[in-house]
Amino acid sequence: MTYHMTLRNLCWLAAAAGLLGGGCSHPTAEPVHVEPARAGAEGSPPAPAAAAGTKRSVTASGIEMVLVPGGQFTLGDDRGEEDEKPAHRVRLSAFYIDTSEVSQEAFQKIMGRNPSKWVGADKPVERISWHVAIQFCNMRSLKEGLRACYDLKTMRCDFTADGYRLPTEAEWEYACRAGTTTGWSFGDDAAALARHGWFKANADKRTHPVRQKQPNPWGLFDMHGNVAEWCNDFYRERYDSGEQEDPHGPASGEERVLRGGSFNSTDENCRCAARGSAPPGLADTCFGYEAYGFRCVRRATGTGKVVSNR
């Protein structure tokens, strides 16, 4: 069973169980630099040399981000599930990405509510539909004096806007891999996953506070497990082949991409290349599912060093 089907089936199980979802300072144009990000300590691989210029930043909303340098990598995995094929080269511009999944505290501060099942200020917000995730992106943008990326009538994303949005699927996997080419960002040994993420074997069927596990080489936490993360892209069952630059995914579709696996996922479904999907309005139909969360990105044109993993 693929990760895609696993998430979908769990989604409908949650709906059948009647899990009710929730209801629907001075701004700065750029994040404020704090200090260079460092790779995790014990058990983590060293950060690639090109990641030395990666910076942690705190935005006006109080959310920490990392500047991901532009570069190229191989998206997908020809050894994985059918929807991870064909593996192909992608070139990406630099961008900022949240170091953690959006917490309940951050969501409550911006949206004024908390739809989560497992309440805790430092736990990831969950029971989030794709539609609610993009509403958060727009609200966060406006609160910081930035131009919102999403037209909430058409659901289209303006990638030229300087506000927040969901990562493209390519951006998400690039950030997750952090210059590595292995199954997980820490290597190919699934036994090490417990040090880096919350998944089926160690999560006790629930979410956990963000930033408790070791980060990947670019200082990003919980890229493997805890909650599955919405991406901007529509889902389709195979990638286009050939080299691409800043791809935005298909122009249309019925479901949106989810990445990273969750507390309820197997180790295989938490791999860098593993893919999932769900209807974008899932939680807006009054049923929420506690495995869906997200993190935000912002464009950062002309910044960052070039990296390549081959």
JOKA-V604882 format. One record per residue. N is the residue number from 0. RES is the residue in three letters. PHI is phi in degrees with one decimal (999 if undefined). OMEGA is omega in degrees with one decimal (999 if undefined). Layout:
N,RES,PHI,OMEGA
N,RES,PHI,OMEGA
//
This chain:
0,MET,999,-177.8
1,THR,-80.7,175.8
2,TYR,-57.8,179.9
3,HIS,-55.6,-178.6
4,MET,-69.4,179.9
5,THR,-61.5,179.9
6,LEU,-63.1,-177.9
7,ARG,-64.3,179.9
8,ASN,-62.3,177.8
9,LEU,-63.5,178.2
10,CYS,-58.8,-178.6
11,TRP,-70.7,174.7
12,LEU,-63.0,179.1
13,ALA,-64.8,178.8
14,ALA,-62.6,-179.7
15,ALA,-63.9,-179.2
16,ALA,-79.3,176.9
17,GLY,77.8,178.1
18,LEU,-76.8,-175.0
19,LEU,-78.2,177.6
20,GLY,-90.4,177.2
21,GLY,-78.7,176.1
22,GLY,-65.0,-177.2
23,CYS,-24.8,999
24,SER,999,-175.0
25,HIS,-99.5,-178.5
26,PRO,-68.1,175.9
27,THR,-123.3,-177.4
28,ALA,-75.7,-179.5
29,GLU,-128.8,176.7
30,PRO,-59.8,178.9
31,VAL,-89.2,-177.6
32,HIS,-66.2,177.2
33,VAL,-111.0,-179.2
34,GLU,-168.9,178.6
35,PRO,-63.5,176.2
36,ALA,-76.9,179.2
37,ARG,-123.3,176.7
38,ALA,-69.2,178.1
39,GLY,-63.1,-176.9
40,ALA,-82.2,-172.2
41,GLU,-55.5,175.4
42,GLY,88.6,-178.8
43,SER,-92.5,176.0
44,PRO,-73.3,176.7
45,PRO,-66.5,177.8
46,ALA,-68.8,175.8
47,PRO,-58.7,-178.3
48,ALA,-57.2,-177.5
49,ALA,-68.5,-179.0
50,ALA,-85.1,-176.7
51,ALA,-61.5,-179.8
52,GLY,-89.5,179.4
53,THR,-64.5,-174.7
54,LYS,-119.3,168.2
55,ARG,-88.6,-177.8
56,SER,-142.5,174.9
57,VAL,-117.8,-177.6
58,THR,-83.1,179.3
59,ALA,-63.4,177.1
60,SER,-83.2,178.9
61,GLY,84.4,-178.9
62,ILE,-100.8,-178.0
63,GLU,-81.8,178.4
64,MET,-131.5,174.1
65,VAL,-121.2,172.9
66,LEU,-83.7,179.0
67,VAL,-92.6,-177.7
68,PRO,-68.8,175.2
69,GLY,-65.0,-179.9
70,GLY,169.7,-178.8
71,GLN,-134.6,179.3
72,PHE,-160.2,176.2
73,THR,-99.1,178.4
74,LEU,-87.2,178.6
75,GLY,93.2,-176.8
76,ASP,-154.2,-179.6
77,ASP,-68.1,177.6
78,ARG,-90.9,-174.3
79,GLY,-94.4,179.8
80,GLU,-67.5,-175.5
81,GLU,-60.6,-178.1
82,ASP,-78.8,174.9
83,GLU,-94.4,-175.5
84,LYS,-113.8,-10.2
85,PRO,-79.3,172.5
86,ALA,-62.9,-175.6
87,HIS,-152.0,-176.8
88,ARG,-79.2,178.9
89,VAL,-134.9,174.0
90,ARG,-107.7,-176.9
91,LEU,-127.8,171.6
92,SER,-79.2,178.0
93,ALA,-64.1,177.1
94,PHE,-156.0,172.0
95,TYR,-93.1,176.4
96,ILE,-139.8,177.6
97,ASP,-59.3,179.2
98,THR,-70.7,-179.2
99,SER,-133.1,168.8
100,GLU,-61.0,-178.4
101,VAL,-58.4,-177.3
102,SER,-82.5,177.0
103,GLN,-65.0,177.4
104,GLU,-62.3,-179.9
105,ALA,-66.7,179.8
106,PHE,-64.7,179.7
107,GLN,-60.5,-177.9
108,LYS,-63.0,-175.8
109,ILE,-91.7,-174.4
110,MET,-99.8,177.3
111,GLY,78.0,179.2
112,ARG,-156.6,179.1
113,ASN,-143.6,-176.5
114,PRO,-84.0,-168.0
115,SER,-67.7,175.2
116,LYS,-80.5,-178.8
117,TRP,-97.2,-171.6
118,VAL,-72.5,177.8
119,GLY,179.0,-174.3
120,ALA,-55.2,-176.6
121,ASP,-97.5,174.0
122,LYS,-87.9,178.6
123,PRO,-66.7,173.1
124,VAL,-66.6,179.9
125,GLU,-139.9,-167.8
126,ARG,59.5,-177.1
127,ILE,-112.0,172.5
128,SER,-82.7,175.9
129,TRP,-61.2,-179.9
130,HIS,-61.4,179.0
131,VAL,-67.9,179.0
132,ALA,-60.6,-179.2
133,ILE,-74.6,173.3
134,GLN,-63.4,176.5
135,PHE,-60.3,179.1
136,CYS,-54.9,-179.8
137,ASN,-64.5,-179.4
138,MET,-64.2,178.4
139,ARG,-63.0,178.1
140,SER,-61.5,-176.2
141,LEU,-64.6,178.4
142,LYS,-65.4,179.5
143,GLU,-103.5,177.9
144,GLY,73.6,-179.3
145,LEU,-105.0,179.7
146,ARG,-82.5,-178.4
147,ALA,-62.4,-177.8
148,CYS,-86.4,-169.7
149,TYR,-105.8,166.4
150,ASP,-89.3,-172.8
151,LEU,-73.3,174.6
152,LYS,-84.5,-177.9
153,THR,-97.8,-176.6
154,MET,67.0,179.3
155,ARG,-83.1,-179.1
156,CYS,-105.3,174.6
157,ASP,-93.3,-176.1
158,PHE,-73.9,176.4
159,THR,-87.6,-179.8
160,ALA,-68.8,-177.7
161,ASP,-94.5,-179.8
162,GLY,-85.3,-176.1
163,TYR,-92.5,177.1
164,ARG,-151.8,172.7
165,LEU,-78.9,178.5
166,PRO,-67.8,167.8
167,THR,-67.7,179.4
168,GLU,-60.9,178.9
169,ALA,-65.6,178.3
170,GLU,-61.8,-178.2
171,TRP,-62.1,-177.8
172,GLU,-67.4,177.4
173,TYR,-60.9,179.4
174,ALA,-67.1,179.5
175,CYS,-64.8,-178.5
176,ARG,-67.7,177.0
177,ALA,50.7,177.3
178,GLY,86.7,-179.0
179,THR,-96.4,179.2
180,THR,-124.5,-175.4
181,THR,-87.9,-178.0
182,GLY,-59.7,174.1
183,TRP,-118.6,-177.0
184,SER,-67.0,-180.0
185,PHE,-98.9,-179.5
186,GLY,140.0,-177.9
187,ASP,-106.4,-177.8
188,ASP,-93.8,-178.3
189,ALA,-61.5,-179.2
190,ALA,-63.1,-179.2
191,ALA,-84.2,-175.0
192,LEU,-60.5,-177.6
193,ALA,-60.0,178.4
194,ARG,-82.5,-172.5
195,HIS,-119.7,-177.4
196,GLY,-162.4,174.2
197,TRP,-97.2,-178.6
198,PHE,-142.7,-169.6
199,LYS,-55.5,-173.7
200,ALA,-77.4,-175.4
201,ASN,-132.4,-171.2
202,ALA,-92.3,-179.7
203,ASP,57.5,173.7
204,LYS,59.5,179.8
205,ARG,-159.3,176.4
206,THR,-80.0,179.4
207,HIS,-137.0,178.8
208,PRO,-53.7,179.4
209,VAL,-69.9,172.3
210,ARG,69.7,177.7
211,GLN,-87.8,-178.7
212,LYS,-95.7,-178.9
213,GLN,-68.5,179.8
214,PRO,-78.4,174.7
215,ASN,-79.7,-175.1
216,PRO,-59.8,178.0
217,TRP,-101.4,174.4
218,GLY,79.3,179.9
219,LEU,-100.3,-177.0
220,PHE,-98.3,171.7
221,ASP,58.4,173.0
222,MET,-71.4,175.0
223,HIS,-112.2,174.4
224,GLY,86.5,-173.5
225,ASN,73.6,168.7
226,VAL,-128.2,173.8
227,ALA,-71.3,-170.4
228,GLU,-111.0,177.5
229,TRP,-66.3,169.5
230,CYS,-112.3,-178.5
231,ASN,-71.4,-168.5
232,ASP,-70.6,161.5
233,PHE,-68.2,179.1
234,TYR,-90.0,165.1
235,ARG,-141.9,-165.3
236,GLU,-79.9,174.1
237,ARG,-144.6,176.2
238,TYR,-80.5,165.8
239,ASP,-73.8,177.1
240,SER,-90.6,178.5
241,GLY,92.5,-178.6
242,GLU,-68.5,-178.0
243,GLN,-132.4,177.4
244,GLU,-124.1,-179.2
245,ASP,44.7,-178.6
246,PRO,-68.4,179.8
247,HIS,-110.4,179.1
248,GLY,82.8,-177.9
249,PRO,-61.6,-179.4
250,ALA,-76.4,-178.7
251,SER,-154.7,179.1
252,GLY,167.0,-178.5
253,GLU,-98.9,-177.3
254,GLU,-130.7,176.5
255,ARG,-108.4,-174.7
256,VAL,-75.4,169.8
257,LEU,-120.5,-177.0
258,ARG,-133.9,169.6
259,GLY,96.2,-176.0
260,GLY,72.9,-176.3
261,SER,-140.7,176.7
262,PHE,-61.0,-176.9
263,ASN,-104.3,-175.3
264,SER,-99.5,172.2
265,THR,-72.9,178.1
266,ASP,-60.0,-179.5
267,GLU,-61.4,-178.3
268,ASN,-82.4,173.2
269,CYS,-105.2,178.9
270,ARG,-64.1,179.8
271,CYS,-56.6,-173.8
272,ALA,-92.3,-176.0
273,ALA,-64.0,-174.7
274,ARG,-122.2,173.6
275,GLY,-141.0,177.0
276,SER,-162.7,176.9
277,ALA,-161.1,175.1
278,PRO,-60.0,-173.9
279,PRO,-66.4,-177.7
280,GLY,-97.8,-173.2
281,LEU,-47.6,-175.4
282,ALA,-73.4,178.1
283,ASP,-77.1,178.0
284,THR,-94.3,178.7
285,CYS,78.2,173.4
286,PHE,-114.4,178.0
287,GLY,-110.8,175.9
288,TYR,-123.5,-168.2
289,GLU,-78.8,177.9
290,ALA,-106.2,-174.8
291,TYR,-109.4,175.1
292,GLY,-139.1,-177.5
293,PHE,-172.1,166.4
294,ARG,-139.9,-173.8
295,CYS,-107.4,172.2
296,VAL,-131.2,172.3
297,ARG,-140.2,177.7
298,ARG,-72.6,-179.7
299,ALA,-145.0,-173.6
300,THR,-60.1,173.4
301,GLY,80.4,-178.6
302,THR,-120.4,175.4
303,GLY,91.4,177.2
304,LYS,-85.8,179.7
305,VAL,-89.9,177.2
306,VAL,-125.3,177.9
307,SER,-150.4,170.7
308,ASN,-120.0,-174.2
309,ARG,-122.7,999
//
